[in-house]
Amino acid sequence: MHEILKRIEEKCKEQQSLIQILKMWNEVRIQGINPDDVATFGFEENMMTPKECSEERRKILLFRHTPLHVQKYNFVRLKNDTKIRLNPMIDIPNKDT
């Protein structure tokens, strides 16, 4: 019974991870970006407004020692090497889920 439960829990973790990735791609599509054109995701502070920058710094200071700190992508680089700012920023899927 223990082994069955362990396998089910592993499958649930994998399923949650895949759901987070699908949500990320859906957010890209909602922002009018074709997922097929995306080469990479990234984060660059210079692509943020001063207000966004101060809000993210505040979050980092508040939550840096807890697992609640959420990292974000703020741009995508397309296959043609164009960078597109993501607004709103997109959460990076949690690899531990």
C-alpha positions as CSV (number, residue, x, y, z in Angstrom):
1,M,0.0,0.0,0.0
2,H,2.9,2.4,0.9
3,E,4.5,2.0,-2.5
4,I,1.2,2.6,-4.3
5,L,0.7,5.9,-2.3
6,K,4.3,6.9,-3.1
7,R,3.7,6.4,-6.8
8,I,0.5,8.3,-6.8
9,E,2.1,11.2,-4.9
10,E,5.0,11.3,-7.5
11,K,2.5,11.3,-10.4
12,C,0.6,14.2,-8.7
13,K,3.8,16.2,-8.3
14,E,4.6,15.6,-12.0
15,Q,1.0,16.6,-13.0
16,Q,1.2,19.8,-11.0
17,S,4.5,20.7,-12.5
18,L,3.1,20.2,-16.0
19,I,0.0,22.2,-15.2
20,Q,2.2,25.1,-14.0
21,I,4.2,25.0,-17.3
22,L,0.9,25.0,-19.3
23,K,-0.3,28.0,-17.4
24,M,2.9,29.8,-18.2
25,W,2.5,29.2,-21.9
26,N,-1.1,30.2,-21.7
27,E,-0.1,33.5,-20.2
28,V,2.4,34.0,-23.0
29,R,-0.4,33.4,-25.5
30,I,-2.8,35.8,-23.6
31,Q,-0.2,38.5,-24.1
32,G,-0.4,38.0,-27.9
33,I,2.9,36.1,-28.3
34,N,2.9,32.9,-30.3
35,P,4.5,30.2,-28.1
36,D,6.0,28.6,-31.2
37,D,8.1,31.8,-31.7
38,V,9.6,31.8,-28.2
39,A,13.2,30.7,-27.9
40,T,13.8,31.6,-24.2
41,F,12.4,33.3,-21.1
42,G,14.4,35.7,-19.0
43,F,14.5,38.4,-16.4
44,E,16.3,41.7,-16.8
45,E,15.9,44.5,-14.2
46,N,16.3,47.2,-16.9
47,M,13.1,46.0,-18.6
48,M,11.1,46.9,-15.5
49,T,9.5,50.3,-14.7
50,P,10.9,51.9,-11.5
51,K,7.6,51.1,-9.7
52,E,7.8,47.4,-10.7
53,C,11.5,47.4,-9.7
54,S,10.8,48.7,-6.2
55,E,7.9,46.3,-5.7
56,E,10.0,43.3,-6.6
57,R,12.8,44.4,-4.4
58,R,10.4,44.8,-1.5
59,K,9.1,41.3,-2.1
60,I,12.6,39.8,-2.2
61,L,13.4,41.5,1.1
62,L,10.2,40.3,2.7
63,F,10.2,36.7,1.5
64,R,13.9,35.8,0.7
65,H,14.1,33.3,3.5
66,T,10.8,31.5,2.8
67,P,9.6,29.3,0.0
68,L,6.9,31.9,-0.8
69,H,9.3,34.1,-2.8
70,V,8.1,33.9,-6.4
71,Q,10.5,34.5,-9.2
72,K,9.3,35.9,-12.4
73,Y,10.1,36.2,-16.1
74,N,9.8,39.7,-17.5
75,F,10.6,39.1,-21.1
76,V,10.8,36.4,-23.8
77,R,13.4,36.2,-26.5
78,L,11.9,35.1,-29.8
79,K,13.7,32.8,-32.3
80,N,14.4,35.9,-34.4
81,D,16.4,37.3,-31.4
82,T,13.7,40.0,-30.6
83,K,13.0,40.6,-26.9
84,I,9.4,41.2,-25.9
85,R,8.6,42.5,-22.4
86,L,6.0,40.5,-20.5
87,N,3.4,42.6,-18.8
88,P,2.3,41.3,-16.4
89,M,5.4,39.3,-15.6
90,I,5.0,35.5,-15.6
91,D,5.8,33.3,-12.6
92,I,8.6,30.8,-13.1
93,P,7.2,27.3,-12.7
94,N,8.3,25.7,-9.4
95,K,10.6,22.8,-10.1
96,D,9.9,21.3,-6.7
97,T,6.3,20.9,-7.4
